[in-house]
Amino acid sequence: MSGTRSIPYILATYLSFFDSTSCERTSNWDQCGCYWAEWQSWGTCNSECNGAHTRSRKIWIHHQRPGCALDFDICVTNSDPAWDESRCNAFCYNGGTSNGYSCSCVTGFYGDCCGHQVNCGNPGSISNGNLHGGTFTYGSTVRYTCHSGYLLVGGSSSRSCQLSELWSGRKPRCAYYNSCSSGPCKNGATCTNIPDHYQCTCTHDWSGKNCDVVNEQQHQDLQDDLDRLCDWSRKWKLSFNASKCKVMHFGQNNNLSRYTMLDNEDDYVQVNPVTEEKDLGITFEPNLKFDKHITNCVNKAQRVLALIRISFDYLEKDMFIILYKSIIRPLLEYSTTVWSPYLKKDIRRIEKIQRRATKLVPSIRMLSYVERLRALGLPTLEYRRDRYDMIQVYKALHGIDDIKWQNMFELSTNSTRGHPWKLIKKRCNSTQRLH
């Protein structure tokens, strides 16, 4: 081609993203001075992964020659390519495998580029419990636990996220499993915890849900015992004074049954019911609060304390210890394992006697109560009562005293360090169970 000639051109683009087109030279190629220009840059990839991009090139034509119009078909047919296509972004996310056209995802991932992970969503928390695990994608596992005093029921303790984007198993719940701690079973019954409730196993003398209903057979058994006692007294001519025999009813659900026995004239008379009775020096009441007994003990101790104050002008520590331990403290500690107080007002009333007594020693009168006890080598009365209770429990558990402790105590089944005589502390809803 001459430099004085103008050489217009036509751009052949023929772009296609699906089919490949090839171009061949025509017989006019040399006559029209056709030739290809350099390839242009590759275009943008049409996909994030496993896509394609194209490029094109120009063709020059000398259109001023005879028969050489500005037409692409003058120079080429469908043989030589005027454009080119190539694969791009041939990769996959999250460990997927690419063949250049598509991805093969690993288990738990999906999408054209394996960019999406199977997610089951939050399985939800539970009341009175905890959800452990913060990842909710495929293969993840969550675990449920309950707070102290609750039991996991109604579902699975652990759940896994599946390919279906659903959690395996069912969501559990935490049921209350400490109902026996309130002491609902009465009269020596055995309490068993069950989810959200409890079950009482009653002794033969009691029935009802809480074993608080007295069996009629129990009343009949007591009356039969009285009848046999009366038959014995009649046989041996040793009649009882029925007017001095009394009956006291304990418990809120007691039906206050009547009992009879023979008097001196061989007539059956009703045994008198009472609300207060003194037995072996202890005053009993139906509510078993021992309020009157504690009052009597405190009044006696105060009278003896006043007598000592009047009788002695001066007391040394040794003299006081002998007097206090021999004639005052025994009045406050006789059979405390039976009537040991649980109300703060009663505990303070009894402790007040020792507090006042320690002030009888002039050399320590100005000290505080705790310092006076330390100077005299005395513990508090409350501490001594607790100590007596522990000694009595030890005797019962080890068979030193012939007591059926199974009706009063329950051994702990927790396999912790220490001795095997640990007791379960039950909650008491009535005063009858506090002693």
URDACOR-V310304 format. One record per run of one state. SS is the DSSP state (H for helix, E for strand, L for the rest). FROM is the first residue (numbers start at 1). LEN is the number of residues. If there is no record, write none. Layout:
BEGIN
SS_FROM_LEN + SS_FROM_LEN
END
This chain:
BEGIN
L_1_8 + E_9_2 + L_11_11 + E_22_1 + L_23_2 + E_25_1 + L_26_9 + E_35_5 + L_40_11 + E_51_10 + L_61_11 + H_72_3 + L_75_1 + E_76_1 + L_77_2 + E_79_1 + L_80_3 + E_83_6 + L_89_8 + E_97_2 + L_99_4 + E_103_2 + L_105_4 + E_109_2 + L_111_5 + E_116_2 + L_118_1 + E_119_1 + L_120_9 + E_129_4 + L_133_4 + E_137_1 + L_138_3 + E_141_6 + L_147_3 + E_150_4 + L_154_2 + E_156_1 + L_157_1 + E_158_4 + L_162_5 + E_167_1 + L_168_3 + E_171_1 + L_172_1 + E_173_4 + L_177_2 + H_179_4 + L_183_7 + E_190_5 + L_195_2 + E_197_5 + L_202_4 + E_206_2 + L_208_5 + E_213_2 + L_215_1 + H_216_20 + L_236_6 + H_242_3 + L_245_1 + E_246_2 + L_248_12 + E_260_3 + L_263_5 + E_268_3 + L_271_1 + E_272_2 + L_274_2 + E_276_4 + L_280_2 + E_282_4 + L_286_5 + H_291_21 + L_312_5 + H_317_17 + L_334_2 + H_336_4 + L_340_4 + H_344_17 + L_361_1 + H_362_3 + L_365_4 + H_369_8 + L_377_4 + H_381_17 + L_398_7 + H_405_3 + L_408_3 + E_411_1 + L_412_11 + E_423_1 + L_424_7 + H_431_3 + L_434_2
END
